[in-house]
Amino acid sequence: MSGFAQEDWVPREEHERVVEELRRANRRLSGTLKIVLDTLDSTNVATLFSRVLEEICDAMDAWGTIVYLAEQDGYHLRGVSQSLAGVHIVRFIPFDRAIDSLATHVGHTLRLHVKAPAADALRRGRLDNREVADESTGQVHQVSVEALPPFQSFYAIPVWFGSQVVSLIEVGWRQTHPLSQDDADLLDAVAQYLSVQLVGAFSALRTQREAVLRDASSQIREELLLHANLTEDDVNRALGRAAAELTSVAVPLCEDPRTHRFTAELPHAGRREVPVELSSLAPLSDAVEEGVSAVALAEDASLVQWLAEVGEPGIVALLDAGKVAGERRACLFLRDLDEEPFDDLDMAFLRMLARDLVSAARGEEARTQDRRISQALQTGMKNELQQVEGITAEGSYSSATAAAFVGGDFYDLIRLPGRRACVIMGDVSGKGVEAASVSAAVKTALGAYSWEGMRPAHMVRLLNDFLLGFSRLETFATLFVGVIDLSKRTLTYCSAGHPPAILLRARRRELQMLDVQSGVVGAFREMTYRNGTVTIGAGDVLLLYTDGTTEARARDGRFFGEDGLRDAVVRHASVGVPGLCDCILSELDTFTERTLEDDVALVALRFDEVGV
């Protein structure tokens, strides 16, 4: 009897092990699916930087998850799982600090564990570096303690968007934990899916931060303008408000009018004479009218080193407002060393404060910044017009505000075999993460469909089914998809809820509206999409545009409208392509006084060589 039990135990143990492995794999896959479903129609950044982190932790049975976003100067901490509340985590990691450079070089998820320090290293006292082993290669790397996450074993996951790493995610455990290659592959798949969302999230964070600083700047300006004569207390209150918004400490610099030396009340060292020459710290490229400037000081700047010597180590920005009410006004803004560096939004905020101090002293409003910013839509998914033999192409885009970092407008020109091309213009409802995600998906799908030789209406019909397949997705798109056949002299198009394209006939010098219309994409399942076909001639120009063009509004409420657009096309037709789109944008700027309420995208194509 005992023999039978012993023989039966081995297969039962093996069975339980296999069942546990299957259960574990199922949990990973279920967690991945949940992340996809929960972020597909995400409307705010909180979803990505809270719920997703928790779901990654849950799916991997991990202690914690950390996400950094890559910005111009390094990786900035943007989220941690709840399990890491109260745990010290470095908020900023400069580029090329071992882990990020390793992950970028390898290109996929790393399986890492921190090795126990050697006895002699412990005897030396404080550890500045630790040995980190790569479980895939067996290589051991020296990593600064300041750049290490609070894990013993962890995955380091680079998130790629195009050719750039836009984020670094770390998933780890407090104790030594087995790290499987299967789980690393699964995390790579999650990272690939999240790439567009994370880029959009970065945009949304930037937009939110810009809005907060803009509101704070307006409030500080209004408070300054209440005073007919600014006093030192008024200026210091404004500097203190600004410091609070920047999570820093304001240290006003007081100039002795006789010696022109500066003194300051430092947080730890008390009142000191500060060895600073303002003109040497603010580069000419940063200076603005009236001599005001703001500059983030480098680590090796003499003033930063002096502050460290007197017990004030930190990250330093300098504001110099020049002469305000007859006195020199300058201020240091200090952050702790483990805080983030001052970024371009922070410095723009300080420069605006400097201008407002000068303007308030004169009783004048500061000049408003130009709100039009032209930039490629779909960060990392550039709007590109491929070179097509026989076609001259131009595309232009103007955002309504500086905050429009990721929007829903996009366009593309795809070169196809046989003297054919596909031109696409679309406008996805909404902004931010959702619009970016849908735009990227739509653009990619249409590019694939065009290479399969489909007619435009067929492409749009498939796309409508694709979008409606996600029942939780509450967005739609307007599209113009046109297939150009230069040999056959035809343009076949499907205009799905999009403003009618304009065809400028070269021979007759007249405009033709491409008015075969269908419904929008992604709103209703029972939707009919139709093709329209026109003959094209040498020199004909096709103009595509989004509704931000015709719906642009003047200060008195008048719309630019289709009539205004047609008139503009006629006026500037002689400019040719390129040049036409820029001329139309210039007219929009004049008409709206540079106060666009919606993004504007324009594409102009001239058919230079048609026929066999």
C-alpha positions as CSV (number, residue, x, y, z in Angstrom):
1,M,0.0,0.0,0.0
2,S,2.8,2.4,0.9
3,G,4.5,1.5,-2.4
4,F,1.5,2.5,-4.4
5,A,1.2,5.8,-2.6
6,Q,4.9,6.6,-3.2
7,E,4.6,5.7,-6.9
8,D,1.5,7.9,-7.2
9,W,3.0,10.9,-5.5
10,V,5.5,11.8,-8.2
11,P,2.9,12.3,-11.0
12,R,0.6,14.0,-8.6
13,E,3.3,16.5,-7.6
14,E,4.2,17.0,-11.3
15,H,0.5,17.5,-12.1
16,E,0.2,20.2,-9.4
17,R,3.3,21.9,-10.6
18,V,2.0,22.0,-14.2
19,V,-1.4,23.3,-13.0
20,E,0.3,26.0,-11.0
21,E,2.4,27.1,-14.0
22,L,-0.8,27.2,-16.1
23,R,-2.6,29.2,-13.5
24,R,0.3,31.6,-13.3
25,A,0.5,32.0,-17.1
26,N,-3.2,32.6,-17.2
27,R,-3.0,35.3,-14.6
28,R,-0.3,37.0,-16.6
29,L,-2.3,36.9,-19.8
30,S,-5.5,37.9,-18.1
31,G,-3.7,40.8,-16.5
32,T,-2.3,41.9,-19.9
33,L,-5.8,41.8,-21.4
34,K,-7.2,43.8,-18.6
35,I,-4.5,46.5,-19.1
36,V,-5.4,46.7,-22.8
37,L,-9.1,47.0,-22.1
38,D,-8.7,49.5,-19.3
39,T,-6.5,51.8,-21.2
40,L,-8.0,51.6,-24.7
41,D,-10.5,54.4,-24.0
42,S,-8.6,56.1,-21.2
43,T,-9.6,59.7,-20.9
44,N,-7.1,60.9,-18.3
45,V,-3.6,60.4,-17.2
46,A,-4.6,59.0,-13.8
47,T,-5.6,55.7,-15.5
48,L,-2.1,55.1,-16.8
49,F,-0.3,56.2,-13.7
50,S,-2.4,54.5,-11.1
51,R,-4.7,51.7,-12.3
52,V,-2.2,50.3,-14.8
53,L,0.6,50.3,-12.3
54,E,-1.6,48.3,-9.9
55,E,-2.7,45.9,-12.6
56,I,0.9,45.3,-13.6
57,C,1.8,44.6,-10.0
58,D,-1.2,42.3,-9.6
59,A,-0.5,40.4,-12.9
60,M,3.1,39.8,-12.0
61,D,2.6,39.2,-8.2
62,A,5.2,42.0,-7.8
63,W,5.9,44.2,-4.8
64,G,5.8,47.4,-6.8
65,T,5.9,49.1,-10.1
66,I,7.6,52.4,-11.0
67,V,7.3,54.4,-14.3
68,Y,9.6,57.1,-15.5
69,L,9.0,59.2,-18.6
70,A,11.9,60.4,-20.7
71,E,12.1,64.1,-21.2
72,Q,14.9,66.3,-22.6
73,D,17.2,66.0,-19.7
74,G,16.6,62.5,-18.4
75,Y,14.0,60.2,-16.8
76,H,11.4,61.9,-14.6
77,L,9.3,59.9,-12.1
78,R,5.7,59.9,-13.1
79,G,4.0,57.2,-11.1
80,V,4.4,54.4,-8.5
81,S,2.1,51.6,-7.3
82,Q,0.4,52.1,-4.0
83,S,2.6,49.4,-2.4
84,L,5.5,51.8,-2.7
85,A,3.8,54.7,-0.8
86,G,6.3,56.1,1.7
87,V,9.3,54.3,0.0
88,H,12.1,56.6,-1.1
89,I,12.4,56.5,-4.9
90,V,14.7,58.8,-6.9
91,R,12.5,61.3,-8.7
92,F,15.0,62.0,-11.5
93,I,17.6,59.9,-13.3
94,P,19.9,61.6,-15.9
95,F,20.4,59.8,-19.1
96,D,23.1,57.0,-19.3
97,R,23.0,56.0,-15.7
98,A,23.6,52.3,-16.3
99,I,20.1,50.7,-16.1
100,D,18.5,53.0,-18.7
101,S,21.5,52.8,-21.0
102,L,21.6,49.0,-20.7
103,A,17.8,48.7,-21.4
104,T,18.2,51.1,-24.4
105,H,21.2,49.3,-25.8
106,V,19.6,45.8,-25.4
107,G,16.2,47.0,-26.7
108,H,14.0,44.8,-24.6
109,T,13.1,43.9,-21.0
110,L,16.1,43.2,-18.7
111,R,16.0,40.7,-15.9
112,L,18.1,42.1,-13.1
113,H,19.0,41.4,-9.5
114,V,21.1,43.4,-7.0
115,K,24.0,41.4,-5.6
116,A,24.8,41.4,-1.9
117,P,27.7,43.8,-1.2
118,A,31.1,42.3,-0.4
119,A,32.4,42.3,3.2
120,D,35.2,44.8,2.4
121,A,32.6,47.2,0.8
122,L,30.5,47.0,3.9
123,R,33.5,47.8,6.1
124,R,34.3,50.9,4.0
125,G,30.9,52.4,5.1
126,R,28.5,54.0,2.8
127,L,27.9,52.3,-0.5
128,D,27.9,54.6,-3.5
129,N,27.6,51.8,-6.1
130,R,26.0,48.3,-6.1
131,E,26.6,45.4,-8.4
132,V,23.6,44.5,-10.6
133,A,23.6,41.2,-12.5
134,D,21.9,40.7,-15.8
135,E,20.3,37.2,-15.5
136,S,20.1,36.8,-19.3
137,T,23.9,37.4,-20.0
138,G,25.4,36.9,-16.5
139,Q,27.1,40.2,-16.8
140,V,27.6,42.3,-13.7
141,H,27.3,46.1,-13.9
142,Q,28.2,48.8,-11.4
143,V,25.2,51.0,-10.8
144,S,25.0,54.2,-8.7
145,V,22.9,53.6,-5.5
146,E,21.0,56.9,-6.4
147,A,19.8,55.3,-9.7
148,L,18.7,52.0,-8.2
149,P,15.0,51.3,-7.5
150,P,14.1,49.9,-4.1
151,F,14.1,46.3,-5.4
152,Q,16.2,43.2,-4.9
153,S,15.0,41.6,-8.2
154,F,13.4,43.5,-10.9
155,Y,12.5,43.8,-14.6
156,A,13.6,47.0,-16.4
157,I,11.3,47.6,-19.4
158,P,12.2,50.2,-22.0
159,V,9.1,51.5,-23.8
160,W,9.9,52.4,-27.4
161,F,8.0,54.8,-29.6
162,G,9.5,54.7,-33.1
163,S,13.3,54.9,-32.6
164,Q,13.1,56.6,-29.2
165,V,12.8,55.2,-25.6
166,V,10.0,57.3,-24.2
167,S,9.6,55.6,-20.8
168,L,11.3,53.2,-18.4
169,I,9.1,50.9,-16.3
170,E,10.5,48.9,-13.4
171,V,8.6,46.0,-11.8
172,G,10.3,44.4,-8.8
173,W,10.4,42.5,-5.5
174,R,12.0,43.3,-2.1
175,Q,13.6,39.8,-1.9
176,T,15.3,37.7,-4.4
177,H,12.7,36.5,-6.9
178,P,12.8,34.2,-10.0
179,L,12.6,36.3,-13.2
180,S,11.5,34.3,-16.2
181,Q,12.1,35.1,-19.8
182,D,8.5,34.4,-20.6
183,D,7.4,37.1,-18.2
184,A,10.0,39.5,-19.7
185,D,8.5,38.8,-23.2
186,L,5.1,39.5,-21.8
187,L,6.2,42.8,-20.3
188,D,7.7,43.7,-23.7
189,A,4.3,43.1,-25.3
190,V,2.6,45.3,-22.7
191,A,5.2,48.0,-23.2
192,Q,4.7,47.9,-27.0
193,Y,0.9,48.4,-26.5
194,L,1.3,51.2,-23.9
195,S,3.8,53.2,-26.0
196,V,1.3,55.4,-27.7
197,Q,-0.7,55.8,-24.5
198,L,2.5,56.8,-22.5
199,V,3.5,59.3,-25.1
200,G,0.0,60.7,-25.0
201,A,0.1,60.7,-21.2
202,F,3.3,62.6,-21.2
203,S,1.6,65.1,-23.5
204,A,-1.4,65.3,-21.1
205,L,0.8,65.8,-18.1
206,R,2.6,68.5,-19.9
207,T,-0.7,70.1,-20.9
208,Q,-2.0,69.9,-17.4
209,R,1.2,71.3,-15.9
210,E,1.3,74.1,-18.5
211,A,-2.4,75.0,-17.6
212,V,-1.6,75.1,-13.9
213,L,1.4,77.3,-14.4
214,R,-0.5,79.5,-16.8
215,D,-3.3,80.0,-14.2
216,A,-0.8,80.7,-11.5
217,S,1.0,83.2,-13.7
218,S,-2.3,85.0,-14.4
219,Q,-3.1,85.1,-10.7
220,I,0.3,86.5,-9.8
221,R,0.1,89.0,-12.6
222,E,-3.4,90.2,-11.4
223,E,-2.2,90.6,-7.9
224,L,0.9,92.6,-9.0
225,L,-1.3,94.8,-11.2
226,L,-3.4,95.7,-8.2
227,H,-0.5,97.7,-6.8
228,A,0.0,101.2,-8.1
229,N,3.5,101.2,-6.6
230,L,5.3,97.9,-6.0
231,T,7.0,97.5,-2.7
232,E,9.6,95.0,-1.7
233,D,7.0,93.0,0.2
234,D,4.8,92.9,-2.9
235,V,7.7,91.5,-5.0
236,N,8.7,89.0,-2.4
237,R,5.1,87.7,-2.1
238,A,5.0,87.2,-5.9
239,L,8.3,85.3,-5.7
240,G,7.1,83.2,-2.9
241,R,3.9,82.3,-4.8
242,A,6.0,81.3,-7.8
243,A,8.3,79.2,-5.6
244,A,5.3,77.3,-4.2
245,E,4.1,76.5,-7.7
246,L,7.5,75.2,-8.6
247,T,7.9,73.1,-5.4
248,S,11.0,75.2,-4.5
249,V,12.2,77.8,-2.0
250,A,12.6,81.4,-3.1
251,V,15.7,83.2,-1.9
252,P,15.6,86.9,-3.0
253,L,18.9,88.6,-3.7
254,C,19.4,92.0,-2.3
255,E,21.8,94.4,-4.0
256,D,23.9,97.0,-2.2
257,P,23.5,100.1,-4.4
258,R,27.0,101.2,-3.5
259,T,29.0,98.1,-3.9
260,H,26.6,96.2,-6.2
261,R,27.2,93.1,-4.2
262,F,24.3,90.7,-3.3
263,T,23.3,89.3,0.0
264,A,20.6,86.6,0.7
265,E,18.9,84.9,3.6
266,L,19.7,81.2,2.8
267,P,17.5,78.5,4.3
268,H,20.3,76.7,6.2
269,A,23.4,79.0,6.2
270,G,21.5,82.2,7.1
271,R,22.4,85.6,5.7
272,R,25.4,85.5,3.4
273,E,27.1,87.6,0.8
274,V,26.5,85.7,-2.4
275,P,29.3,85.7,-4.9
276,V,27.3,86.1,-8.1
277,E,27.6,88.1,-11.3
278,L,24.2,88.1,-12.8
279,S,25.4,89.0,-16.3
280,S,27.7,86.0,-16.4
281,L,24.9,83.6,-15.5
282,A,22.2,84.5,-17.9
283,P,23.2,83.7,-21.5
284,L,22.4,86.3,-24.2
285,S,20.0,83.8,-25.9
286,D,17.9,83.7,-22.7
287,A,17.8,87.4,-22.2
288,V,14.6,89.3,-23.2
289,E,13.7,93.0,-23.4
290,E,14.4,95.1,-20.4
291,G,17.2,92.8,-19.4
292,V,15.1,90.2,-17.6
293,S,16.1,86.6,-17.8
294,A,15.7,83.2,-16.0
295,V,18.2,80.4,-16.2
296,A,18.6,76.9,-14.7
297,L,22.2,76.7,-13.4
298,A,24.3,73.7,-14.3
299,E,25.8,71.4,-11.6
300,D,29.3,72.7,-12.2
301,A,28.3,76.4,-12.1
302,S,30.4,78.3,-9.5
303,L,27.3,79.6,-7.7
304,V,25.9,76.0,-7.3
305,Q,29.3,74.8,-6.0
306,W,29.5,77.7,-3.6
307,L,26.0,77.0,-2.3
308,A,27.0,73.3,-1.7
309,E,30.1,74.5,0.3
310,V,28.0,76.6,2.6
311,G,25.5,73.7,3.2
312,E,22.9,74.5,0.6
313,P,23.2,71.7,-1.9
314,G,20.5,71.6,-4.5
315,I,19.1,72.3,-7.9
316,V,19.2,76.1,-8.7
317,A,17.4,78.4,-11.0
318,L,18.1,82.2,-11.2
319,L,15.6,84.9,-12.0
320,D,16.8,88.3,-12.9
321,A,14.0,90.9,-13.5
322,G,16.5,93.8,-13.8
323,K,15.4,97.2,-12.4
324,V,11.9,97.0,-10.9
325,A,10.7,100.3,-9.3
326,G,14.3,101.6,-9.2
327,E,15.8,98.5,-7.5
328,R,17.5,95.4,-8.9
329,R,15.3,92.4,-8.4
330,A,16.8,88.9,-8.6
331,C,16.0,85.6,-6.9
332,L,17.3,82.1,-6.5
333,F,14.9,79.2,-6.6
334,L,16.2,76.1,-4.8
335,R,15.1,72.5,-4.9
336,D,16.6,69.5,-3.0
337,L,19.1,67.4,-4.9
338,D,16.7,64.4,-5.2
339,E,14.0,66.6,-6.9
340,E,13.6,67.1,-10.6
341,P,15.6,69.7,-12.5
342,F,13.9,72.9,-13.6
343,D,12.4,72.1,-17.0
344,D,11.5,74.4,-20.0
345,L,7.9,74.9,-18.6
346,D,9.3,76.0,-15.2
347,M,11.8,78.4,-16.9
348,A,9.1,79.8,-19.1
349,F,7.0,80.4,-16.0
350,L,9.9,82.3,-14.3
351,R,10.6,84.3,-17.4
352,M,6.9,85.4,-17.5
353,L,7.1,86.3,-13.9
354,A,10.2,88.5,-14.6
355,R,8.3,90.2,-17.4
356,D,5.3,90.7,-15.2
357,L,7.3,92.3,-12.5
358,V,8.6,94.8,-15.0
359,S,5.2,95.4,-16.5
360,A,3.5,95.7,-13.1
361,A,6.1,98.3,-12.1
362,R,5.1,100.3,-15.1
363,G,1.4,99.6,-14.7
364,E,1.3,97.7,-18.0
365,E,0.0,94.3,-19.0
366,A,2.7,91.8,-20.1
367,R,2.8,91.0,-23.8
368,T,0.8,87.9,-24.7
369,Q,2.7,85.0,-26.3
370,D,1.9,83.9,-29.8
371,R,-0.5,81.0,-29.4
372,R,0.1,79.4,-32.8
373,I,2.6,76.6,-32.7
374,S,3.1,74.5,-35.8
375,Q,4.2,70.9,-35.0
376,A,3.7,67.4,-36.3
377,L,0.6,65.6,-35.0
378,Q,0.7,62.2,-33.4
379,T,4.0,62.4,-31.4
380,G,6.3,59.9,-32.8
381,M,3.8,59.2,-35.6
382,K,4.8,62.1,-37.8
383,N,2.6,63.5,-40.5
384,E,4.7,62.7,-43.6
385,L,4.1,63.2,-47.3
386,Q,6.1,60.6,-49.1
387,Q,7.8,61.7,-52.3
388,V,5.7,60.4,-55.2
389,E,7.1,60.8,-58.8
390,G,4.6,63.0,-60.7
391,I,3.1,64.7,-57.6
392,T,4.2,67.8,-55.8
393,A,3.0,67.7,-52.2
394,E,2.8,70.1,-49.2
395,G,1.3,69.7,-45.8
396,S,0.9,72.2,-43.0
397,Y,-0.5,72.1,-39.5
398,S,-1.2,74.8,-36.9
399,S,-2.4,74.0,-33.4
400,A,-4.9,76.1,-31.5
401,T,-2.7,76.4,-28.4
402,A,0.8,75.6,-27.2
403,A,-0.8,72.8,-25.2
404,A,-1.9,70.9,-28.3
405,F,1.0,68.4,-28.0
406,V,-1.1,65.5,-29.1
407,G,-4.3,66.0,-31.1
408,G,-6.6,64.1,-33.4
409,D,-5.8,65.6,-36.8
410,F,-3.5,63.7,-39.1
411,Y,-2.5,63.2,-42.7
412,D,-0.4,61.0,-44.9
413,L,0.7,60.4,-48.5
414,I,1.7,56.9,-49.3
415,R,3.6,55.9,-52.4
416,L,2.1,52.8,-54.1
417,P,3.3,50.6,-57.0
418,G,2.3,51.4,-60.5
419,R,2.4,55.2,-60.4
420,R,-0.3,55.1,-57.7
421,A,-0.6,56.8,-54.3
422,C,-2.9,57.0,-51.4
423,V,-3.6,60.3,-49.7
424,I,-5.2,60.3,-46.2
425,M,-6.6,63.1,-44.0
426,G,-8.5,62.5,-40.8
427,D,-9.8,64.2,-37.7
428,V,-10.4,62.1,-34.6
429,S,-12.8,63.5,-32.0
430,G,-11.2,64.5,-28.7
431,K,-7.6,65.2,-27.7
432,G,-4.9,63.6,-25.7
433,V,-4.4,59.9,-25.0
434,E,-7.5,58.6,-26.7
435,A,-7.2,60.7,-29.8
436,A,-3.6,59.8,-30.2
437,S,-4.2,56.1,-29.8
438,V,-7.1,56.1,-32.2
439,S,-5.3,58.3,-34.7
440,A,-2.3,56.0,-34.6
441,A,-4.5,52.9,-35.1
442,V,-6.5,54.5,-38.0
443,K,-3.4,55.8,-39.8
444,T,-1.6,52.4,-39.5
445,A,-4.7,50.5,-40.6
446,L,-5.3,52.7,-43.7
447,G,-1.7,52.4,-44.7
448,A,-1.9,48.6,-44.6
449,Y,-5.2,48.6,-46.5
450,S,-3.9,50.8,-49.2
451,W,-1.0,48.4,-49.9
452,E,-3.5,45.6,-50.3
453,G,-5.0,47.5,-53.3
454,M,-8.4,48.2,-51.7
455,R,-10.7,50.9,-52.9
456,P,-11.3,53.8,-50.5
457,A,-14.9,53.0,-49.5
458,H,-13.8,49.4,-48.7
459,M,-10.9,50.7,-46.5
460,V,-13.3,53.0,-44.6
461,R,-15.9,50.2,-44.1
462,L,-13.3,47.9,-42.6
463,L,-12.0,50.7,-40.4
464,N,-15.5,51.4,-39.2
465,D,-16.0,47.8,-38.2
466,F,-12.5,47.8,-36.5
467,L,-13.4,50.9,-34.3
468,L,-16.8,49.6,-33.4
469,G,-15.3,46.3,-32.3
470,F,-14.2,48.1,-29.2
471,S,-17.6,48.7,-27.5
472,R,-16.2,50.9,-24.8
473,L,-14.5,53.3,-27.2
474,E,-16.5,56.5,-27.4
475,T,-14.9,58.4,-30.2
476,F,-15.3,58.8,-34.0
477,A,-13.4,60.1,-36.9
478,T,-14.0,62.0,-40.1
479,L,-11.8,60.8,-43.0
480,F,-10.8,61.6,-46.6
481,V,-9.1,58.6,-48.3
482,G,-8.1,59.1,-51.9
483,V,-6.4,56.7,-54.3
484,I,-4.5,58.5,-57.1
485,D,-3.8,56.6,-60.4
486,L,-1.6,58.9,-62.4
487,S,-1.5,56.5,-65.4
488,K,-5.3,56.3,-65.6
489,R,-5.8,60.0,-64.7
490,T,-8.2,59.2,-61.9
491,L,-8.7,60.1,-58.3
492,T,-11.0,57.7,-56.4
493,Y,-12.0,58.9,-53.0
494,C,-14.2,58.3,-50.0
495,S,-15.1,61.3,-47.9
496,A,-16.5,60.0,-44.6
497,G,-18.0,62.9,-42.8
498,H,-15.0,65.1,-43.8
499,P,-15.3,68.6,-45.2
500,P,-15.4,68.3,-49.1
501,A,-12.0,68.4,-50.8
502,I,-11.3,71.1,-53.3
503,L,-10.0,70.3,-56.8
504,L,-8.5,73.3,-58.6
505,R,-8.7,72.7,-62.3
506,A,-5.5,74.1,-64.0
507,R,-6.8,74.3,-67.5
508,R,-10.1,76.1,-66.7
509,R,-8.9,77.8,-63.6
510,E,-12.0,76.8,-61.7
511,L,-12.8,75.1,-58.4
512,Q,-14.6,71.8,-58.1
513,M,-15.9,70.5,-54.8
514,L,-15.6,66.7,-54.3
515,D,-19.1,66.3,-52.9
516,V,-19.7,62.6,-52.8
517,Q,-20.2,62.2,-49.0
518,S,-20.6,59.3,-46.6
519,G,-21.1,59.2,-42.8
520,V,-18.4,59.4,-40.1
521,V,-16.3,56.4,-39.0
522,G,-16.7,54.6,-35.7
523,A,-20.2,56.0,-34.7
524,F,-22.7,53.5,-36.2
525,R,-22.4,50.0,-37.5
526,E,-25.0,50.2,-40.3
527,M,-23.3,52.9,-42.3
528,T,-22.9,53.1,-46.0
529,Y,-19.7,54.3,-47.6
530,R,-19.5,55.4,-51.2
531,N,-16.7,56.0,-53.7
532,G,-16.4,59.1,-55.8
533,T,-14.3,59.3,-58.9
534,V,-12.9,62.3,-60.8
535,T,-10.6,62.7,-63.7
536,I,-7.4,64.6,-63.0
537,G,-5.3,66.6,-65.4
538,A,-1.7,67.9,-65.4
539,G,-1.4,70.9,-63.1
540,D,-4.6,70.2,-61.2
541,V,-4.3,70.8,-57.4
542,L,-6.1,68.9,-54.7
543,L,-6.6,70.7,-51.4
544,L,-7.6,68.7,-48.3
545,Y,-8.3,70.4,-44.9
546,T,-9.8,69.7,-41.5
547,D,-12.9,71.5,-40.2
548,G,-10.7,73.8,-38.0
549,T,-10.1,75.7,-41.2
550,T,-13.7,76.6,-42.2
551,E,-14.8,76.9,-38.6
552,A,-12.1,79.4,-37.7
553,R,-13.8,82.4,-36.1
554,A,-13.1,86.1,-36.2
555,R,-13.3,88.2,-33.1
556,D,-16.8,89.4,-34.1
557,G,-18.1,85.8,-34.4
558,R,-17.9,85.4,-38.2
559,F,-16.8,82.1,-39.5
560,F,-14.1,81.8,-42.2
561,G,-16.4,79.2,-43.9
562,E,-16.2,77.4,-47.2
563,D,-16.6,80.6,-49.1
564,G,-13.7,82.2,-47.3
565,L,-11.5,79.1,-48.1
566,R,-12.5,79.0,-51.8
567,D,-11.7,82.7,-52.1
568,A,-8.3,82.2,-50.4
569,V,-7.5,79.3,-52.8
570,V,-8.4,81.5,-55.8
571,R,-6.3,84.4,-54.5
572,H,-3.2,82.3,-53.9
573,A,-3.5,79.7,-56.6
574,S,-0.7,81.4,-58.6
575,V,1.7,80.7,-55.7
576,G,1.7,77.1,-56.6
577,V,2.6,74.1,-54.5
578,P,4.5,74.4,-52.2
579,G,3.4,77.7,-50.8
580,L,-0.4,77.4,-51.0
581,C,-1.0,75.9,-47.5
582,D,1.2,78.6,-45.8
583,C,-0.7,81.3,-47.6
584,I,-4.0,80.0,-46.4
585,L,-2.7,79.7,-42.8
586,S,-1.5,83.3,-43.0
587,E,-5.0,84.3,-44.0
588,L,-6.5,82.4,-41.1
589,D,-4.1,84.1,-38.7
590,T,-5.2,87.5,-40.0
591,F,-8.9,86.6,-39.9
592,T,-8.8,85.2,-36.4
593,E,-6.1,87.6,-35.1
594,R,-4.2,84.4,-34.2
595,T,-6.9,83.0,-31.9
596,L,-7.6,79.6,-33.5
597,E,-10.2,77.6,-31.5
598,D,-9.4,74.3,-33.2
599,D,-6.4,72.7,-34.9
600,V,-5.9,73.2,-38.6
601,A,-4.4,70.7,-41.0
602,L,-3.9,71.3,-44.7
603,V,-2.6,69.2,-47.6
604,A,-2.1,70.4,-51.2
605,L,-1.2,68.0,-54.0
606,R,-0.4,69.0,-57.6
607,F,-0.5,66.4,-60.3
608,D,2.4,67.2,-62.5
609,E,2.7,64.1,-64.7
610,V,-0.5,62.2,-65.6
611,G,-1.3,59.7,-68.4
612,V,0.7,56.9,-69.7
